[in-house]
Amino acid sequence: MEDSESEKAFSNRDVYIGKFKGILPHGKGKYAWSDGTVYEGDWEEGKMTGKGQMIWTSGAQYVGDFSGGYLHGFGMFTGPDGSFYQGCWRMNIQHGIGKKQYSNSDIYEGSWKEGVHEGNGRYSWNSGNTYVGSWKGGKMCGRGVMKWDNGDLFNGFWLNGLRDGSGIYRFADGGYYFGTWSRGLKDGKGTFYPAGTKHPSLKKWCSSLGYYDDGKGLSSGSLLNSEEGKARPSVKRSVSAKLSVGGILRNSSRISHKCTSLDKNWTHLDPAKEFLKYGSSHSLSHTSEDGQQEAQDNNSLVYEREYMQGVLIKEKVKNSMEISKKGKQRKIISVQEAKKSCIDFLRGNRSYYLMLNLQLGIRYTVGKITPVPVREVRSSDFGDRARIRMYFPRKGSQFTPPHYSIDFSWKDYCPMVFRNLREMFKLDAAEYMMSICGDDGLRELSSPGKSGSLFYLSHDDRFVIKTLKKSELKVLLRMLPSYYCHVGEHENTLITKFFGLHRITLKTRRKVRFMVMGNMFCTELRIHRRFDLKGSTLGRCTDPDKIKENTTLKDLDLPFEFHMDKLLRESLFKQISLDCKFLESQQIIDYSLLLGLHFRAPENLKAFSQPPDDESLPTGHGVTVGGFSIPPKGLVLVTHEPGSVSTAPGPHIRGSTLKAYSLGDQEVDLLLPGTGRLRVQLGVNMPAQANHKVPQDDADSTDVELFEFYDVVLYMGIIDILQEYNVKKKLEHAYKSLQFDPLTISAVEPKLYAKRFINFLEKVFPDIA
C-alpha cells in the first residue's frame, strides 16, 4: 500500500521527499544526494522508474525515461560542455536512434550502440563537411557518402574512418575518379575522367558497388575520433547505487515509445541516393542516365591509372570512345551472364539451395564430430566406411532441424581425418562453423578457370568452397593418407589446405561434391596482382581486353622477376622441391603456384601523397646503380618479436617464422612504414624486390611505367593438385605434341612437369648471391 507524501533524511545526509511504499520510495518523489545531485520524478519500489529529471552538480541535466535506476528509454541530455543529445538510452548509455550536437557544433543523427555511432547515420562537421552512411565502433565503416565543403564528393566504402576499397570521387570541377583505395590512399587501378568527359552511368555504377571501397585519409576522421571521446555523458553506471535501499532492475510500461518511431526514419538510409542527390545540383543535373549529353566531346582523353599507397606508378592515356566501347562489350557479356543466371533461377535457383544445404550439412557434421575425444587417425578413418550420412527433409526430423531449402541427403567424407587436419592447422571448430554457417552466409564467385566449378566464399573471406568432379573426389580420397602425412611432417608446406570434403544429393539424384579450402588471399595487405604460374607457355597468356582489377594472370603475363633474401629463397625452394616430390609420387600434374603481389610505394614519394606520420619509423636512404636511383625501401626486415606481431593462425597460414641472411640468420618480421608489422612465414608476408622488365616493343606505348623496381610483399601457395596423369592426359599430350613443342604444353608426365615447374620458378625468383 502506497503511503502519503513524507520526508526522510538518511545517515549519509541524502534527503528524499515524496511517497513511500513501506520503507521504499514509490510514486512521485524528489531525491537529493549529499553532493548536490537531484532527481525528481517517478519511483517504483526504491528505483527511479518512469518519467523524471536528473540534475548533476556539474551542470549536466537529463529529462526523460528511467528504468531500474538507469537512464533507459527516450530522453534529452545536456552536457556540462554545452553538448546536447536527444534520443534513445539503454542503462545510462546512448543506444538506439538519437541526435547529438557536440560542443563544437558538430551534429550526428542516426543509430547508436553502447554510446558510439553504429549503423546508419549522418555526421555534419562545423566546417561544412557531411558524411551519410554506415558506422561501426564510432567510425565510418561500410558504405557511405562524404561531401566536403569545397564541393568534392566520395561515394564508396570505408574502414575505420578512412576510404578503403572501390568508390567514386567527384571533384568540384566536375571531374570523376573511379577506383580503389586502401587505408585512406588510392591503391590499385582506377580511371580519371576530366571535367566534361563522358563517364559511366553513376546510377548504375552505384548500384553495382557490392564490395568494400575507400579513399584518402580524412582530416575529419581524426576530428570525429577526438569528439567520440566526449560522446558518453559523465553519468555513473548506476545512479541509484547511492541509495541505501535495495531493489531490482525492472522494465516499466511507462517508458516512451519514441525510439521505435525514430528507428523507422533511419532503417532505409541509402548512401547511393545521397550521392546522386548531392550531385544533382552539379553538372549531373544536365546529364542523361547513361552518362553525359551527346553534345559533349566524345574524343576527350581519359586516364587509366594505377596507384601504390597513394603514389601514381602507372598511367595510360586513352580516348573516351575506346573506354566506352569496352564498357559496352562488358555490358553485353554481363547481360549474357544475367540471362544464364535467370535460367538457373527458373530451374530452381540451384546455387542458392546448394549454399543453404552446405551450411546445414557442415553445421551438423562439425557439431557431431567435435565432441568425439581427440585421437590419432587410424587406417580405417580413410576407408570407404568412414562417412557420416544424414537425410535433411525440409520439415525437419528427429536429428535435423527444419529449413527453407529443398530436401537433400548429406555425406561427409573421412570426418575424423579432416577434424584432425583442422586441429593440425590450428583452426578452432567454433570459428570454422561460424565463418561458413553464420547468419551472413556464403557468396558465390565466378569461376576463375575453365573447370566450370562453382566457387563460394565465406562471409569473412577466410574459406573457399569449390565443387568437384567425381574424378577429382576419387583422387583426393586416394591421396588423402599421403597428404595427411605430408602436411604433418612439413609444417611449411605450400600445398593447399583442405578442411572438409562433402557431397550433397538432391531429390533428382543429382550429386554435387564440395571441398573446403583456405583462402590464400585472405591477407592483411591488399593484393594488387595475381598470377597463376605452371611453367608451361602454350596458351599461358591473358587477353588484354578481359583483364580486370582482380583477374588472375598467367605465366607469359608476368613482367617481373623477384629478388629475395638468400635464406628466404633457400627456404622457399627447399619446400617447393619437397612439395613437388610429393605430387610427383601421387602422379599429379597441372598444379600451379598461385602468386599474389602487394606493392609498396617508395617512401620518398609517399610524402607527397599523404600527411606526415607522427610515428617515427626506420626507412632506407636509397642507392644508385649505374646512374639509376633505386627508391628507398617501402619495407624493412627486423628481428622477430612475438609480442609485436599477430601469431593467430589464418586459413592459409601455418609454419614457423622464417630466418633472414641479411639479419644474421635470425627470425624476422616485416616492418611496413606507416602500415604495421607482420610475421614472415613461408608463402605469407614474404618481402622481395620486383624487377620490372620493359619489352622493346613497348617503347612507343602510351602505357607509362614510372619505376623499374618495386618493393613487394609476396603471398603464394600450390593449388589445383587433383589432376592425375591418367589416360585422358596421356592422349592429350600425344595429340598436342604433334602440333606444338612437347615442352610447352601443360600435359606432360609428372617427373618432367615437376622439373619444368621448379626450373621456371628459379627464373622467376633468381639467385642473386
ZINORSUL-V254458 format. One record per residue. N is the residue number from 1. RES is the residue in three letters. PHI is phi as a letter, one per 30 degrees, with the letter a starting at -180 (999 if undefined). BURIAL is I if it has 16 or more other C-alpha atoms within 10 Angstrom, else O. Layout:
N&RES&PHI&BURIAL, N&RES&PHI&BURIAL
This chain:
1&MET&999&O, 2&GLU&d&O, 3&ASP&d&O, 4&SER&d&O, 5&GLU&d&O, 6&SER&a&O, 7&GLU&c&O, 8&LYS&b&O, 9&ALA&c&O, 10&PHE&c&O, 11&SER&d&O, 12&ASN&d&O, 13&ARG&i&O, 14&ASP&d&I, 15&VAL&b&I, 16&TYR&b&I, 17&ILE&b&I, 18&GLY&l&I, 19&LYS&c&I, 20&PHE&b&I, 21&LYS&b&I, 22&GLY&i&O, 23&ILE&c&O, 24&LEU&c&I, 25&PRO&e&I, 26&HIS&a&I, 27&GLY&j&I, 28&LYS&d&I, 29&GLY&a&I, 30&LYS&b&I, 31&TYR&b&I, 32&ALA&c&I, 33&TRP&d&I, 34&SER&d&O, 35&ASP&d&O, 36&GLY&j&O, 37&THR&d&I, 38&VAL&b&I, 39&TYR&b&I, 40&GLU&b&I, 41&GLY&l&I, 42&ASP&d&I, 43&TRP&b&I, 44&GLU&b&I, 45&GLU&h&I, 46&GLY&i&I, 47&LYS&b&I, 48&MET&d&I, 49&THR&b&I, 50&GLY&k&I, 51&LYS&c&I, 52&GLY&a&I, 53&GLN&b&I, 54&MET&b&I, 55&ILE&b&I, 56&TRP&c&I, 57&THR&d&O, 58&SER&d&O, 59&GLY&j&O, 60&ALA&d&I, 61&GLN&b&I, 62&TYR&b&I, 63&VAL&b&I, 64&GLY&l&I, 65&ASP&d&I, 66&PHE&b&I, 67&SER&a&I, 68&GLY&i&I, 69&GLY&j&I, 70&TYR&c&I, 71&LEU&d&I, 72&HIS&a&I, 73&GLY&k&I, 74&PHE&c&I, 75&GLY&a&I, 76&MET&c&I, 77&PHE&b&I, 78&THR&c&I, 79&GLY&d&I, 80&PRO&d&I, 81&ASP&c&O, 82&GLY&j&O, 83&SER&d&I, 84&PHE&b&I, 85&TYR&b&I, 86&GLN&b&I, 87&GLY&l&I, 88&CYS&c&I, 89&TRP&b&I, 90&ARG&b&I, 91&MET&h&I, 92&ASN&i&I, 93&ILE&b&I, 94&GLN&d&I, 95&HIS&a&I, 96&GLY&k&I, 97&ILE&c&I, 98&GLY&a&I, 99&LYS&b&I, 100&LYS&b&I, 101&GLN&c&I, 102&TYR&d&I, 103&SER&d&O, 104&ASN&c&O, 105&SER&i&O, 106&ASP&d&I, 107&ILE&b&I, 108&TYR&b&I, 109&GLU&b&I, 110&GLY&l&I, 111&SER&c&I, 112&TRP&b&I, 113&LYS&b&I, 114&GLU&h&I, 115&GLY&i&I, 116&VAL&b&I, 117&HIS&d&I, 118&GLU&a&I, 119&GLY&j&I, 120&ASN&c&I, 121&GLY&a&I, 122&ARG&b&I, 123&TYR&b&I, 124&SER&c&I, 125&TRP&d&I, 126&ASN&d&O, 127&SER&d&O, 128&GLY&j&O, 129&ASN&d&I, 130&THR&b&I, 131&TYR&b&I, 132&VAL&b&I, 133&GLY&l&I, 134&SER&c&I, 135&TRP&b&I, 136&LYS&a&I, 137&GLY&i&I, 138&GLY&i&I, 139&LYS&b&I, 140&MET&d&I, 141&CYS&a&I, 142&GLY&j&I, 143&ARG&d&I, 144&GLY&a&I, 145&VAL&b&I, 146&MET&c&I, 147&LYS&b&I, 148&TRP&c&I, 149&ASP&d&O, 150&ASN&d&O, 151&GLY&j&I, 152&ASP&d&I, 153&LEU&b&I, 154&PHE&b&I, 155&ASN&b&I, 156&GLY&l&I, 157&PHE&c&I, 158&TRP&b&I, 159&LEU&b&I, 160&ASN&h&I, 161&GLY&i&I, 162&LEU&b&I, 163&ARG&d&I, 164&ASP&a&I, 165&GLY&k&I, 166&SER&c&I, 167&GLY&a&I, 168&ILE&c&I, 169&TYR&c&I, 170&ARG&c&I, 171&PHE&d&I, 172&ALA&d&I, 173&ASP&d&O, 174&GLY&j&I, 175&GLY&d&I, 176&TYR&b&I, 177&TYR&b&I, 178&PHE&c&I, 179&GLY&a&I, 180&THR&b&I, 181&TRP&b&I, 182&SER&b&I, 183&ARG&h&I, 184&GLY&j&I, 185&LEU&b&I, 186&LYS&e&I, 187&ASP&a&I, 188&GLY&j&I, 189&LYS&d&I, 190&GLY&a&I, 191&THR&b&I, 192&PHE&c&I, 193&TYR&c&I, 194&PRO&d&I, 195&ALA&e&I, 196&GLY&j&I, 197&THR&d&I, 198&LYS&d&I, 199&HIS&b&I, 200&PRO&d&I, 201&SER&d&O, 202&LEU&d&I, 203&LYS&d&O, 204&LYS&d&O, 205&TRP&d&O, 206&CYS&d&I, 207&SER&d&O, 208&SER&d&O, 209&LEU&d&I, 210&GLY&c&O, 211&TYR&b&O, 212&TYR&d&I, 213&ASP&b&I, 214&ASP&a&I, 215&GLY&a&I, 216&LYS&d&I, 217&GLY&d&I, 218&LEU&c&I, 219&SER&d&O, 220&SER&d&I, 221&GLY&d&O, 222&SER&d&O, 223&LEU&d&O, 224&LEU&d&I, 225&ASN&d&I, 226&SER&d&O, 227&GLU&d&O, 228&GLU&d&I, 229&GLY&d&O, 230&LYS&c&O, 231&ALA&d&I, 232&ARG&d&O, 233&PRO&d&I, 234&SER&d&O, 235&VAL&c&O, 236&LYS&d&O, 237&ARG&e&O, 238&SER&b&O, 239&VAL&d&I, 240&SER&d&I, 241&ALA&d&O, 242&LYS&d&O, 243&LEU&d&I, 244&SER&c&O, 245&VAL&c&O, 246&GLY&c&O, 247&GLY&l&O, 248&ILE&b&O, 249&LEU&d&O, 250&ARG&b&O, 251&ASN&d&O, 252&SER&b&I, 253&SER&d&O, 254&ARG&d&O, 255&ILE&d&I, 256&SER&d&I, 257&HIS&c&O, 258&LYS&d&O, 259&CYS&e&I, 260&THR&d&O, 261&SER&d&O, 262&LEU&d&I, 263&ASP&d&I, 264&LYS&d&O, 265&ASN&d&O, 266&TRP&c&I, 267&THR&d&O, 268&HIS&c&O, 269&LEU&d&I, 270&ASP&b&I, 271&PRO&d&I, 272&ALA&d&I, 273&LYS&d&O, 274&GLU&d&I, 275&PHE&d&I, 276&LEU&d&I, 277&LYS&d&O, 278&TYR&d&I, 279&GLY&d&I, 280&SER&d&O, 281&SER&d&O, 282&HIS&c&O, 283&SER&d&O, 284&LEU&d&I, 285&SER&d&O, 286&HIS&c&O, 287&THR&c&I, 288&SER&d&O, 289&GLU&d&O, 290&ASP&d&O, 291&GLY&k&I, 292&GLN&b&I, 293&GLN&d&I, 294&GLU&d&O, 295&ALA&d&O, 296&GLN&d&O, 297&ASP&d&O, 298&ASN&d&I, 299&ASN&c&O, 300&SER&d&I, 301&LEU&d&I, 302&VAL&b&I, 303&TYR&b&I, 304&GLU&d&I, 305&ARG&b&I, 306&GLU&b&I, 307&TYR&c&I, 308&MET&b&I, 309&GLN&h&I, 310&GLY&j&I, 311&VAL&c&I, 312&LEU&d&I, 313&ILE&c&I, 314&LYS&a&I, 315&GLU&b&I, 316&LYS&b&O, 317&VAL&c&I, 318&LYS&b&I, 319&ASN&d&O, 320&SER&d&I, 321&MET&d&I, 322&GLU&d&O, 323&ILE&d&I, 324&SER&d&O, 325&LYS&d&O, 326&LYS&d&O, 327&GLY&d&O, 328&LYS&d&O, 329&GLN&d&O, 330&ARG&d&O, 331&LYS&d&O, 332&ILE&d&O, 333&ILE&d&O, 334&SER&d&O, 335&VAL&d&O, 336&GLN&d&O, 337&GLU&d&O, 338&ALA&d&O, 339&LYS&d&O, 340&LYS&d&O, 341&SER&d&O, 342&CYS&d&O, 343&ILE&d&O, 344&ASP&e&O, 345&PHE&d&O, 346&LEU&d&O, 347&ARG&d&O, 348&GLY&j&O, 349&ASN&h&O, 350&ARG&e&O, 351&SER&d&I, 352&TYR&d&I, 353&TYR&d&I, 354&LEU&d&I, 355&MET&d&I, 356&LEU&d&I, 357&ASN&d&I, 358&LEU&d&I, 359&GLN&d&I, 360&LEU&d&I, 361&GLY&d&I, 362&ILE&d&I, 363&ARG&d&I, 364&TYR&d&I, 365&THR&d&I, 366&VAL&d&I, 367&GLY&d&O, 368&LYS&d&O, 369&ILE&d&I, 370&THR&d&O, 371&PRO&d&O, 372&VAL&d&O, 373&PRO&e&O, 374&VAL&d&O, 375&ARG&a&O, 376&GLU&d&O, 377&VAL&d&O, 378&ARG&c&O, 379&SER&d&O, 380&SER&d&O, 381&ASP&d&I, 382&PHE&c&I, 383&GLY&d&O, 384&ASP&d&O, 385&ARG&c&O, 386&ALA&d&I, 387&ARG&b&I, 388&ILE&c&I, 389&ARG&c&O, 390&MET&a&I, 391&TYR&c&I, 392&PHE&c&I, 393&PRO&d&I, 394&ARG&d&O, 395&LYS&d&O, 396&GLY&i&O, 397&SER&b&O, 398&GLN&d&O, 399&PHE&c&O, 400&THR&b&I, 401&PRO&d&O, 402&PRO&d&O, 403&HIS&a&O, 404&TYR&c&O, 405&SER&c&I, 406&ILE&c&I, 407&ASP&e&I, 408&PHE&a&I, 409&SER&c&I, 410&TRP&c&I, 411&LYS&b&I, 412&ASP&c&I, 413&TYR&d&I, 414&CYS&h&I, 415&PRO&d&I, 416&MET&d&I, 417&VAL&d&I, 418&PHE&d&I, 419&ARG&d&I, 420&ASN&d&I, 421&LEU&d&I, 422&ARG&d&I, 423&GLU&d&O, 424&MET&d&O, 425&PHE&d&I, 426&LYS&h&O, 427&LEU&c&I, 428&ASP&d&O, 429&ALA&d&I, 430&ALA&d&O, 431&GLU&d&O, 432&TYR&d&I, 433&MET&d&I, 434&MET&d&I, 435&SER&d&I, 436&ILE&c&I, 437&CYS&c&I, 438&GLY&d&I, 439&ASP&d&O, 440&ASP&d&O, 441&GLY&i&I, 442&LEU&c&I, 443&ARG&b&O, 444&GLU&d&I, 445&LEU&c&O, 446&SER&d&O, 447&SER&d&O, 448&PRO&d&O, 449&GLY&b&O, 450&LYS&c&O, 451&SER&d&O, 452&GLY&i&O, 453&SER&d&I, 454&LEU&d&I, 455&PHE&b&I, 456&TYR&b&I, 457&LEU&b&I, 458&SER&d&I, 459&HIS&d&I, 460&ASP&c&O, 461&ASP&i&I, 462&ARG&d&I, 463&PHE&b&I, 464&VAL&c&I, 465&ILE&c&I, 466&LYS&b&I, 467&THR&d&I, 468&LEU&c&I, 469&LYS&d&I, 470&LYS&d&O, 471&SER&d&O, 472&GLU&d&I, 473&LEU&d&I, 474&LYS&d&O, 475&VAL&d&I, 476&LEU&d&I, 477&LEU&d&I, 478&ARG&d&O, 479&MET&c&I, 480&LEU&e&I, 481&PRO&e&I, 482&SER&d&O, 483&TYR&d&I, 484&TYR&d&I, 485&CYS&d&O, 486&HIS&d&I, 487&VAL&d&I, 488&GLY&d&O, 489&GLU&d&O, 490&HIS&b&O, 491&GLU&d&I, 492&ASN&c&I, 493&THR&e&I, 494&LEU&c&I, 495&ILE&d&I, 496&THR&e&I, 497&LYS&d&I, 498&PHE&c&I, 499&PHE&c&I, 500&GLY&a&I, 501&LEU&b&I, 502&HIS&b&I, 503&ARG&b&I, 504&ILE&c&I, 505&THR&c&I, 506&LEU&d&I, 507&LYS&d&O, 508&THR&d&O, 509&ARG&i&O, 510&ARG&d&O, 511&LYS&c&O, 512&VAL&b&O, 513&ARG&c&I, 514&PHE&b&I, 515&MET&b&I, 516&VAL&c&I, 517&MET&b&I, 518&GLY&d&I, 519&ASN&d&I, 520&MET&d&I, 521&PHE&c&I, 522&CYS&d&I, 523&THR&b&I, 524&GLU&d&O, 525&LEU&c&I, 526&ARG&d&I, 527&ILE&d&I, 528&HIS&c&I, 529&ARG&b&I, 530&ARG&b&I, 531&PHE&b&I, 532&ASP&c&I, 533&LEU&c&I, 534&LYS&c&I, 535&GLY&j&I, 536&SER&c&I, 537&THR&b&I, 538&LEU&d&O, 539&GLY&i&O, 540&ARG&c&I, 541&CYS&b&O, 542&THR&c&O, 543&ASP&d&O, 544&PRO&e&O, 545&ASP&d&O, 546&LYS&c&O, 547&ILE&d&O, 548&LYS&c&O, 549&GLU&e&O, 550&ASN&c&O, 551&THR&d&O, 552&THR&d&I, 553&LEU&d&I, 554&LYS&b&I, 555&ASP&e&I, 556&LEU&d&I, 557&ASP&d&I, 558&LEU&d&I, 559&PRO&c&O, 560&PHE&b&I, 561&GLU&b&I, 562&PHE&c&I, 563&HIS&c&I, 564&MET&b&I, 565&ASP&e&I, 566&LYS&e&I, 567&LEU&d&I, 568&LEU&d&I, 569&ARG&d&I, 570&GLU&d&O, 571&SER&d&I, 572&LEU&d&I, 573&PHE&d&O, 574&LYS&d&O, 575&GLN&d&I, 576&ILE&e&I, 577&SER&d&O, 578&LEU&d&O, 579&ASP&d&I, 580&CYS&d&I, 581&LYS&d&I, 582&PHE&d&I, 583&LEU&d&I, 584&GLU&d&I, 585&SER&d&O, 586&GLN&c&I, 587&GLN&h&I, 588&ILE&c&I, 589&ILE&b&I, 590&ASP&i&I, 591&TYR&d&I, 592&SER&b&I, 593&LEU&c&I, 594&LEU&d&I, 595&LEU&c&I, 596&GLY&c&I, 597&LEU&c&I, 598&HIS&c&I, 599&PHE&d&I, 600&ARG&c&I, 601&ALA&d&I, 602&PRO&e&I, 603&GLU&d&I, 604&ASN&d&O, 605&LEU&c&O, 606&LYS&d&I, 607&ALA&d&O, 608&PHE&d&O, 609&SER&c&O, 610&GLN&a&O, 611&PRO&d&O, 612&PRO&d&O, 613&ASP&c&O, 614&ASP&d&O, 615&GLU&d&O, 616&SER&d&O, 617&LEU&b&O, 618&PRO&d&O, 619&THR&b&I, 620&GLY&d&O, 621&HIS&c&O, 622&GLY&i&O, 623&VAL&b&O, 624&THR&c&O, 625&VAL&b&O, 626&GLY&h&O, 627&GLY&i&O, 628&PHE&c&O, 629&SER&d&O, 630&ILE&d&I, 631&PRO&d&I, 632&PRO&e&I, 633&LYS&d&I, 634&GLY&c&I, 635&LEU&a&I, 636&VAL&b&I, 637&LEU&d&I, 638&VAL&b&I, 639&THR&d&I, 640&HIS&d&I, 641&GLU&b&O, 642&PRO&e&O, 643&GLY&d&O, 644&SER&c&O, 645&VAL&b&I, 646&SER&d&O, 647&THR&c&O, 648&ALA&d&O, 649&PRO&d&O, 650&GLY&c&I, 651&PRO&d&I, 652&HIS&b&I, 653&ILE&c&I, 654&ARG&a&I, 655&GLY&k&I, 656&SER&d&O, 657&THR&d&I, 658&LEU&d&I, 659&LYS&c&I, 660&ALA&b&I, 661&TYR&d&O, 662&SER&d&O, 663&LEU&c&O, 664&GLY&i&O, 665&ASP&h&O, 666&GLN&c&I, 667&GLU&d&I, 668&VAL&b&I, 669&ASP&c&I, 670&LEU&c&I, 671&LEU&c&I, 672&LEU&c&I, 673&PRO&e&I, 674&GLY&i&I, 675&THR&b&O, 676&GLY&l&O, 677&ARG&b&I, 678&LEU&b&I, 679&ARG&d&I, 680&VAL&c&I, 681&GLN&b&I, 682&LEU&d&I, 683&GLY&i&I, 684&VAL&b&I, 685&ASN&h&I, 686&MET&d&I, 687&PRO&d&I, 688&ALA&a&I, 689&GLN&c&I, 690&ALA&c&I, 691&ASN&c&I, 692&HIS&d&I, 693&LYS&c&O, 694&VAL&c&O, 695&PRO&d&O, 696&GLN&d&O, 697&ASP&d&O, 698&ASP&c&O, 699&ALA&d&O, 700&ASP&c&O, 701&SER&d&O, 702&THR&d&O, 703&ASP&d&O, 704&VAL&c&O, 705&GLU&c&O, 706&LEU&d&O, 707&PHE&b&O, 708&GLU&c&O, 709&PHE&b&I, 710&TYR&b&I, 711&ASP&d&I, 712&VAL&b&I, 713&VAL&c&I, 714&LEU&c&I, 715&TYR&b&I, 716&MET&a&I, 717&GLY&a&I, 718&ILE&c&I, 719&ILE&b&I, 720&ASP&h&O, 721&ILE&c&I, 722&LEU&c&I, 723&GLN&c&I, 724&GLU&d&I, 725&TYR&d&I, 726&ASN&c&O, 727&VAL&d&O, 728&LYS&d&O, 729&LYS&d&I, 730&LYS&d&O, 731&LEU&d&O, 732&GLU&d&O, 733&HIS&d&I, 734&ALA&d&O, 735&TYR&d&O, 736&LYS&d&O, 737&SER&d&I, 738&LEU&d&O, 739&GLN&c&O, 740&PHE&b&O, 741&ASP&d&O, 742&PRO&e&I, 743&LEU&d&I, 744&THR&c&I, 745&ILE&c&I, 746&SER&d&I, 747&ALA&d&I, 748&VAL&b&I, 749&GLU&d&I, 750&PRO&e&I, 751&LYS&d&I, 752&LEU&d&O, 753&TYR&d&I, 754&ALA&d&I, 755&LYS&d&O, 756&ARG&d&I, 757&PHE&d&I, 758&ILE&d&I, 759&ASN&d&O, 760&PHE&d&I, 761&LEU&d&I, 762&GLU&d&O, 763&LYS&d&O, 764&VAL&d&I, 765&PHE&c&I, 766&PRO&d&O, 767&ASP&d&O, 768&ILE&c&O, 769&ALA&d&O
